[in-house]
Each structure stands twice: as C-alpha cells, then as structure tokens.
Amino acid sequence: FFFLMIRRPPRSTLFPYTTLFRSELTKAKAQLNQLAGPPMTFATMVRVHSSRTDEQGVQHASAEVISGSRRMIVPVAANVQASRLEAGRTVLLNENMVVVSQAGTDAVGAVRTVKQVIDDGRLLVADGGGNVALVRRSGALSKTSINVSDRVTVDSSMRFALALVPAQDDADLVLEEVPDVTFADIGGLDEQIERIRDAVQMPFLHRELFERYDLKPPKGVLLYGPPGNGKTLIAKAVANALAEGAAGGRGVFLSVKGPELLNKFVGESERLIRMIFKRARERAADGKPVIVFIDEMDSLLRTRGSGVSSDVETTIVPQFLAELDGVETLGNVMVIGASNRIDMIDPAVLRPGRLDVKIRVERPKAAQAAQIIRHYLTDDLPLVPGVDAKALIGVLVSDIYSTDEHRYLCDVCDEHGQWHPIYLADVVSGAVLKNIVDRAKTRAVKISIESGQPAAIGVDLLAKAVDEEFLETRDAVLDANPEQWSRINGLEAGRITRIRPVE
C-alpha cells in the first residue's frame, strides 16, 4: 500500500481526464434518454380555453387543439406562456397530451380560393370543384388584408386559413407592350384601316370634339374574316398609333391569348378575365389609352348552349359581358377582338353597345395583292438586271390571280347542289403572298450558297415559288372537311358540302 501511494499520479494530472469522462458520460445518458423517450404529437392550436396563476405564481392553463380529426382540451405546461399561443400555429403534445412547445405555422396545405370575407374576419373558401367551407383566420393572417379571389392554404381539419398564397403569375397570358408595327407596314387594307382609325384612334385623339357632340367612343371592335389577311397587324398598328400620338400619353396594348384562358378548374377562367380587365383599368386610370386585344375570340366566347364544346362558355361569356357592361367604367379602355369564325361568337357579345364596330378583313384582290407584295419585294434586293421590282410584282400578281388550268385547284359543291370552280386566287391571303416571296428568296439564297455567287431574283424563281404554294394549297384543300373549310375561308359559294379534285 505504501508502494502504491508513492506511485499514484498527482490529482492535478488526473483532473482533465476526469472532467472529459464525465462530460462524455452525461452526453451519452442524454442521447439514451432521447432515444428512449416517447413520441410527441403535432396538433393545431385553436384557442386558449382557460388560464390562471395561483398564489405561488404557477400558471395553470388549458388549450383547445385539433390533432387529426380529434378536437381536444389539453393542459399547457408551466414553462409555456399561454398568452403567446396563437390560433393556427402548430403545437407539440407530449405523451401525457400536454402542450410543451409551440412551432411555426405549417408552410404547406390544401389551397382554396376566397369567395367571401365575412364581417367578423372569417373566410368563405371554395376548392376547385366549387365545394364551399367556412374557416377562421390563423394568427398570422389576423391583420392581413384578404380580398375575394385571393388564395389561401388551409389546415387538414379545414378550420383555419393558415397563409396567403402569392398571386399566380399570369404574365404569360397577357403580353403588355407597344408593338412596332405601323399602318404604313400594312398593304391592301386602306378601307379597313380608315374605318378602324375612325372607331378607335379618333376618340382618343379628339376627346374634346367627342365631348362637344356628346358622343361616346365604342366599347369594342371586331375584326373578322379569313385567316392570314392582317387582322392582328391592324390591332398592333392601332396600339402603335395610340402610343405615338395620344394626348393622354403612351398607350398600352394588352394582347390576350384567348385559348390559354380556358381552364379545366371551375371559376379559374372567370378569375383570369377579371384580372385582365382589372389590369386594363389600372393602366387607364391616369388617362392613357389601353387596348385589350383578344385574338381567336371565337375560342373563348362561343355561343352558349351550342353543344360544340364542354359548355364552359355558359359562365365565361357572362363574366366577359359583366366586365364590359359592369358598374366599374371602362374609361379609356377599348376591346379589339379578332376571329375567323364570327358565326361561333355568342350573339350577346356582338350586339350594339358592346362590340359596336365590325370590320370584315377580306381576301386581297389583284390590286391589293400588288400593294402587299411591294412590302416584301423591293428594288434593294438582288434582282435580275434590267428588271425592277414593279415589273416583277406585275408578273407575279398575274400568275397568282390567273383563272386558267394551271391555277385551277378544285371544284366545290354548295348546299343547293351547284358546282363552282376554285382557283388559287379564291383562297389567297396576305400571309400566302408573303410566303410566296419568301420561297423565292430562300431559293435564291440556296443557289448563292451552291454557286458562290449572289443569285438574282427573277420571273423564274417567283414562278417556281407560286407552283410550290399552289401544290401545297391544293393538297390542303382536298384533305379538309368541306363545311369547316368553307366557313373558315369565307368563300362566295357559301356553305360547301363536297370538294371534288380536278380531273
């Protein structure tokens, strides 16, 4: 024993090791206790049921909570301040069903649309199927401004609106810009341009005269006619003209993608329509002109009860009319619609007082075609020596509008059994004319690449371009549904029942 006492290390040498061992032992015990501890339960706080403090200063409180489908009153631990428990927040219950801590508001949940805000702050919300529920606001939303059509997340018990969902980004549905297209860029539509200037541009540029004569500008204009003849170009030119010369400042052009407004969820298309008109009113509040251009209007505002679709128009059309005729004025806002099928648009939309002005954009005749081609076939292009653009245009128009065998597409039979010949000239459009010139230019580029020398555009290249367009058009006509094709293309023969190829 004496020997051991002499050989034992001094206490100062063992102290650091002893402290380290105790620390590790304490940590291990804590981990064991944590692993062996009972699970805790998540619940949603509803309200503090009762709270009092005894003479020793100890808190005695209980709270109403919801856990899954169970609604319970549970005690609150003494170390948790009952006054800080907020409705809608997540709380933790121990194995004895005692509230031991409070967490944040759940960041996820089912999304519902607010249909009505009750005076006492409660919310009437609906899901995508139209099922309605009445919910309370969570503490996080107690002072938040919530409007109809806003979206909120709700808890699993459908009793609390937990958080406000950010507004859906609908920028891809509305293109807000001032186009760079002018009326000078449009050929062959002088009559239509004059009419739309009178209907759209003049009321904004001469407000005083309209007020002097107690004349109100039209609410809307409809551009209709066969596809590819410049309806969209006219709308863009109107927006550009307003931006350059309106007394109220630069105008705004809201281009609405009509088919993309159609949504499978109940009420969503109507919400988007409200959003578009709300944005238009905001832009026009300071007096600047705003054009709401709806392309392919027949896809959005079809005749109600026609049975040709899923009948979503039974709610979309009334919403559109309510925005057009509603209590909130559409001052400085004008709607321009474009459609290939005016027969499919609901008559209530077309009546006077709504889309007052209807402008038919016809297929170009020979003289109008020459004006259109002049924008694409100019003297600054590499042309055949000794031939100017005007001469080439004359030859090209004569070829396209020829009514002999080489431009004979097919025969069509009308509803009375009468057969009519159809030539390329009967289905030509501004887009077709541009495409013919582009074909010739493309062929010239390919020849230039192959030969290493710039190829000149002449009669031969233009004639080949017309031949290619003719063959493609003939194949498309023969494969088309006769009745649908005739309605879209607006032929003078009227409703077509049969199409017969050239023998």
ZAMARGU-4260 file (C-alpha; in steps of 0.2 Angstrom, whole numbers, plus 5000, padded with zeros to 4 digits):
<rodrens>
0) 5000/5000/5000 | 5014/5012/5004 | 5022/5007/4987 | 5005/5011/4978 | 5003/5028/4987
5) 5021/5033/4982 | 5017/5028/4963 | 5000/5036/4961 | 5000/5051/4949 | 4996/5068/4957
10) 4977/5073/4957 | 4981/5088/4946 | 4986/5076/4932 | 4970/5066/4933 | 4958/5081/4933
15) 4957/5085/4915 | 4953/5066/4911 | 4940/5065/4924 | 4931/5080/4918 | 4931/5074/4900
20) 4925/5057/4905 | 4910/5065/4915 | 4906/5076/4900 | 4905/5061/4888 | 4895/5051/4901
25) 4882/5065/4903 | 4881/5066/4884 | 4878/5048/4882 | 4865/5047/4895 | 4856/5062/4886
30) 4856/5053/4870 | 4850/5037/4878 | 4835/5047/4886 | 4831/5055/4870 | 4831/5038/4860
35) 4821/5030/4874 | 4808/5045/4876 | 4790/5043/4870 | 4785/5051/4853 | 4777/5068/4853
40) 4761/5073/4844 | 4758/5088/4832 | 4742/5097/4834 | 4734/5114/4828 | 4731/5127/4841
45) 4713/5133/4841 | 4712/5144/4857 | 4717/5146/4875 | 4702/5138/4884 | 4707/5144/4902
50) 4721/5152/4911 | 4725/5157/4929 | 4740/5159/4940 | 4740/5153/4958 | 4747/5161/4974
55) 4764/5154/4971 | 4765/5161/4953 | 4762/5145/4945 | 4752/5145/4928 | 4738/5133/4926
60) 4731/5134/4908 | 4722/5123/4896 | 4720/5125/4877 | 4709/5119/4864 | 4718/5110/4850
65) 4715/5099/4835 | 4725/5083/4831 | 4720/5075/4815 | 4701/5073/4817 | 4701/5074/4836
70) 4696/5091/4844 | 4703/5091/4862 | 4706/5102/4878 | 4723/5098/4884 | 4734/5106/4898
75) 4748/5118/4895 | 4765/5115/4903 | 4770/5128/4916 | 4785/5133/4906 | 4774/5138/4891
80) 4766/5155/4891 | 4748/5153/4887 | 4746/5171/4881 | 4758/5168/4867 | 4749/5153/4860
85) 4742/5158/4843 | 4727/5151/4833 | 4733/5141/4818 | 4750/5138/4825 | 4757/5120/4827
90) 4760/5114/4845 | 4768/5099/4852 | 4760/5087/4864 | 4770/5075/4875 | 4765/5058/4880
95) 4753/5065/4893 | 4744/5076/4880 | 4752/5092/4887 | 4756/5106/4877 | 4775/5108/4879
100) 4780/5120/4865 | 4774/5130/4850 | 4781/5129/4832 | 4778/5140/4817 | 4763/5140/4805
105) 4763/5125/4794 | 4770/5130/4777 | 4760/5118/4766 | 4742/5113/4765 | 4727/5112/4753
110) 4725/5128/4743 | 4707/5136/4742 | 4700/5152/4734 | 4692/5165/4745 | 4674/5168/4739
115) 4668/5180/4753 | 4676/5189/4768 | 4664/5189/4782 | 4662/5205/4793 | 4670/5196/4808
120) 4685/5191/4798 | 4680/5173/4794 | 4683/5167/4776 | 4671/5158/4764 | 4683/5147/4754
125) 4680/5135/4739 | 4690/5121/4731 | 4692/5118/4713 | 4676/5108/4712 | 4666/5123/4720
130) 4664/5115/4737 | 4662/5129/4750 | 4669/5129/4768 | 4669/5142/4782 | 4686/5144/4790
135) 4694/5156/4803 | 4710/5166/4801 | 4726/5160/4809 | 4735/5172/4820 | 4747/5175/4805
140) 4733/5182/4795 | 4723/5191/4808 | 4729/5208/4802 | 4732/5203/4784 | 4721/5211/4770
145) 4712/5197/4761 | 4701/5200/4746 | 4689/5190/4736 | 4698/5178/4723 | 4714/5178/4734
150) 4721/5160/4738 | 4725/5154/4755 | 4731/5137/4762 | 4720/5128/4775 | 4725/5115/4788
155) 4720/5097/4787 | 4704/5100/4798 | 4698/5113/4786 | 4695/5125/4801 | 4710/5138/4798
160) 4716/5148/4784 | 4735/5147/4788 | 4744/5158/4775 | 4740/5169/4760 | 4747/5161/4744
165) 4756/5173/4732 | 4746/5179/4717 | 4748/5167/4702 | 4759/5174/4689 | 4748/5176/4674
170) 4761/5187/4664 | 4761/5173/4651 | 4743/5176/4647 | 4744/5194/4644 | 4758/5202/4633
175) 4759/5220/4638 | 4769/5230/4625 | 4768/5244/4612 | 4771/5235/4595 | 4782/5242/4582
180) 4770/5239/4568 | 4763/5255/4559 | 4749/5257/4547 | 4762/5260/4534 | 4768/5242/4536
185) 4751/5236/4530 | 4746/5235/4512 | 4730/5232/4503 | 4719/5236/4518 | 4716/5255/4516
190) 4697/5254/4518 | 4698/5244/4534 | 4712/5255/4541 | 4702/5270/4539 | 4687/5263/4547
195) 4696/5257/4562 | 4705/5274/4564 | 4688/5282/4565 | 4682/5269/4578 | 4697/5268/4589
200) 4710/5281/4586 | 4699/5296/4583 | 4690/5295/4600 | 4707/5296/4610 | 4715/5309/4599
205) 4700/5321/4598 | 4692/5319/4616 | 4686/5337/4616 | 4676/5335/4600 | 4668/5319/4606
210) 4663/5328/4622 | 4656/5343/4612 | 4645/5332/4602 | 4640/5321/4617 | 4647/5306/4608
215) 4654/5291/4617 | 4668/5280/4609 | 4664/5262/4605 | 4667/5249/4619 | 4674/5237/4606
220) 4679/5232/4588 | 4678/5215/4580 | 4690/5211/4566 | 4684/5196/4557 | 4687/5187/4540
225) 4698/5173/4533 | 4714/5169/4542 | 4731/5177/4536 | 4724/5194/4530 | 4731/5206/4543
230) 4718/5207/4557 | 4732/5205/4570 | 4743/5218/4561 | 4729/5231/4561 | 4727/5229/4580
235) 4746/5231/4583 | 4746/5246/4572 | 4732/5254/4581 | 4741/5252/4598 | 4757/5259/4590
240) 4747/5274/4584 | 4740/5277/4601 | 4757/5276/4609 | 4764/5289/4597 | 4750/5302/4596
245) 4738/5300/4610 | 4735/5316/4621 | 4734/5306/4637 | 4752/5299/4635 | 4759/5282/4628
250) 4745/5269/4626 | 4746/5251/4632 | 4742/5236/4622 | 4737/5221/4631 | 4737/5206/4620
255) 4727/5191/4627 | 4730/5174/4622 | 4712/5168/4621 | 4713/5149/4621 | 4725/5149/4636
260) 4712/5157/4646 | 4702/5141/4646 | 4705/5132/4662 | 4698/5115/4667 | 4696/5121/4685
265) 4679/5129/4689 | 4680/5148/4691 | 4698/5149/4685 | 4694/5156/4668 | 4682/5169/4675
270) 4696/5174/4688 | 4708/5177/4673 | 4695/5188/4664 | 4693/5198/4679 | 4712/5200/4681
275) 4714/5206/4663 | 4701/5220/4665 | 4707/5225/4682 | 4724/5227/4674 | 4717/5237/4660
280) 4708/5249/4672 | 4723/5251/4682 | 4733/5256/4667 | 4720/5268/4660 | 4717/5276/4677
285) 4728/5291/4673 | 4720/5294/4656 | 4732/5284/4645 | 4723/5274/4631 | 4723/5255/4634
290) 4719/5242/4620 | 4714/5224/4626 | 4716/5214/4611 | 4708/5196/4611 | 4714/5185/4597
295) 4704/5170/4592 | 4689/5177/4601 | 4678/5163/4595 | 4688/5150/4605 | 4684/5160/4621
300) 4666/5167/4619 | 4657/5154/4609 | 4638/5154/4608 | 4631/5147/4624 | 4621/5131/4623
305) 4629/5126/4606 | 4635/5110/4612 | 4651/5111/4602 | 4662/5112/4617 | 4661/5107/4636
310) 4649/5122/4639 | 4662/5132/4649 | 4656/5147/4639 | 4640/5147/4650 | 4650/5156/4663
315) 4664/5164/4653 | 4653/5174/4642 | 4643/5181/4656 | 4659/5186/4665 | 4665/5195/4650
320) 4649/5204/4647 | 4649/5209/4666 | 4666/5217/4664 | 4661/5225/4648 | 4645/5232/4654
325) 4648/5232/4673 | 4647/5246/4686 | 4666/5249/4685 | 4668/5260/4670 | 4680/5256/4656
330) 4685/5273/4653 | 4700/5274/4641 | 4699/5255/4638 | 4694/5248/4622 | 4692/5229/4617
335) 4698/5224/4600 | 4693/5206/4595 | 4699/5195/4580 | 4691/5180/4574 | 4690/5169/4559
340) 4673/5162/4564 | 4661/5176/4568 | 4647/5163/4567 | 4653/5155/4583 | 4654/5170/4594
345) 4639/5172/4606 | 4626/5185/4599 | 4626/5194/4615 | 4644/5199/4613 | 4641/5206/4596
350) 4626/5217/4599 | 4627/5236/4598 | 4634/5243/4614 | 4647/5230/4616 | 4657/5226/4600
355) 4649/5241/4591 | 4660/5241/4576 | 4663/5226/4565 | 4676/5226/4551 | 4677/5212/4539
360) 4695/5210/4533 | 4693/5202/4515 | 4705/5192/4505 | 4715/5204/4494 | 4711/5207/4476
365) 4724/5209/4462 | 4727/5227/4466 | 4728/5225/4484 | 4739/5210/4482 | 4752/5221/4472
370) 4752/5233/4487 | 4755/5219/4499 | 4769/5211/4489 | 4778/5228/4487 | 4782/5227/4506
375) 4792/5211/4503 | 4799/5213/4485 | 4808/5229/4484 | 4822/5237/4472 | 4835/5235/4485
380) 4835/5216/4483 | 4847/5207/4471 | 4835/5207/4455 | 4838/5201/4438 | 4847/5215/4428
385) 4836/5226/4418 | 4820/5221/4428 | 4813/5232/4443 | 4803/5226/4457 | 4787/5234/4450
390) 4788/5224/4434 | 4791/5208/4444 | 4776/5212/4455 | 4765/5214/4440 | 4770/5197/4433
395) 4769/5188/4450 | 4751/5195/4453 | 4745/5190/4435 | 4752/5172/4439 | 4743/5171/4456
400) 4727/5178/4450 | 4726/5168/4434 | 4710/5158/4431 | 4716/5146/4418 | 4721/5127/4420
405) 4737/5129/4429 | 4730/5138/4444 | 4714/5128/4445 | 4713/5120/4462 | 4696/5110/4463
410) 4678/5111/4462 | 4666/5113/4476 | 4648/5109/4478 | 4636/5122/4488 | 4621/5117/4498
415) 4610/5119/4483 | 4620/5106/4473 | 4628/5119/4462 | 4647/5116/4457 | 4659/5130/4457
420) 4677/5131/4452 | 4690/5136/4464 | 4706/5144/4459 | 4722/5149/4469 | 4715/5167/4468
425) 4700/5162/4478 | 4710/5156/4493 | 4725/5168/4493 | 4729/5179/4508 | 4741/5191/4514
430) 4751/5178/4523 | 4751/5167/4507 | 4758/5181/4497 | 4772/5184/4509 | 4776/5166/4509
435) 4777/5165/4490 | 4790/5179/4490 | 4799/5171/4505 | 4800/5155/4495 | 4809/5164/4480
440) 4821/5172/4492 | 4825/5156/4501 | 4828/5148/4484 | 4840/5162/4479 | 4850/5160/4495
445) 4852/5141/4492 | 4858/5145/4474 | 4870/5158/4480 | 4877/5145/4493 | 4879/5132/4480
450) 4887/5143/4466 | 4897/5155/4477 | 4889/5170/4468 | 4874/5180/4473 | 4859/5174/4464
455) 4846/5186/4456 | 4828/5185/4459 | 4818/5185/4443 | 4802/5178/4435 | 4808/5160/4435
460) 4811/5159/4454 | 4794/5168/4458 | 4785/5156/4446 | 4793/5141/4455 | 4788/5148/4471
465) 4770/5150/4465 | 4770/5132/4459 | 4775/5126/4476 | 4762/5136/4485 | 4749/5130/4473
470) 4753/5112/4476 | 4753/5113/4495 | 4737/5123/4494 | 4728/5110/4483 | 4733/5096/4494
475) 4727/5105/4510 | 4710/5109/4502 | 4707/5091/4496 | 4711/5084/4513 | 4700/5097/4523
480) 4682/5095/4529 | 4671/5104/4516 | 4659/5113/4528 | 4673/5118/4541 | 4685/5124/4527
485) 4671/5134/4519 | 4666/5143/4535 | 4684/5147/4539 | 4689/5153/4522 | 4673/5163/4519
490) 4670/5158/4500 | 4657/5166/4489 | 4650/5149/4486 | 4643/5149/4504 | 4642/5133/4513
495) 4651/5119/4505 | 4646/5101/4506 | 4658/5092/4494 | 4675/5095/4487 | 4680/5087/4470
500) 4698/5086/4464 | 4702/5092/4446 | 4701/5078/4434
</rodrens>
